[in-house]
C-alpha cells in the first residue's frame, strides 16, 4: 500500500516549522545554518517552508549545532533558547559517513523484512534506482521518506539515530544531565561532593557485575557478619 503524497507533504510542513523553531531558539541565521549543513541559504529555506526535507544525518547535525534534542523534530512543542556545543569535527565527513550508515541500515532492515527493492520503492514513492542509491549511501533520504520506510519495515525511527558519533555522544550527555536533575535534592548533593566519589565508583562496579557474582558477594558478607 503506497503512502498518499498529501501525508508526506504535511509531514514536511510540520518538520519545517520545527526546524525554524529550533533555529530561532538557537539564535542562528539561515545563512549560518546553511553553511553548517553545506547547502545554499535558498535550499535551507525550502526546509523551513516544508517544500523539501533534510536527511536524517543533516537533521542530526542541525540538532547538535542548534543545541536542541533530536527528538524535538518529532514533537509538537516550541522550545526555549538553549546552549549549543561547538562543532569541532569535520561536518562534511560526518554527513557522508552517516548517510552511508543510514542507507546500510535501511538495506539491512529491508532484507530482514523480506521486501524487495522494487516493492519498497513503489510504496514510498521512489524509483528503484533512487532507493538503491540511498541504500549504498550515494543519495540522501529525506526524513519523511525515511519515516515511511520505518513504518513499512516496522522499525522505530530511533533505530537509525546516531549512537556513537558526535551527535549521539552529545545527546547522551544531555540525557544524563536531565536524569541527574530529576534526582531528589539530597541525592544530587551526595553525587556532587568529591568525597563521595569512592562510593559512586563502588556502586558503578557493582552495577556491572552479574547476578551470580552479586549473590556470591552477598553470601560472603552474611558469613562474615553471622
Secondary structure, 3 states (H helix, E strand, C coil): CCCCHHHHHHHHHHHHHHHHHHHHHCCCCHHHHHHHHCCCHHHHHHHHHCCCCCEHHHHHHHHHHHCCCHHHHHCCCCCCCCCCCCCCCCHHHHHHHHHHHHHHHHHHHHHHCCCCHHHHHHHHCCCHHHHHHHHCCCCCCEHHHHHHHHHHHCCCHHHHCCCCCHHHHHHHHHHHHHHHHCCCHHHHHHHHCHHHHHHHHHHHHHHCCCHHHHHHHHHHHHHHHC
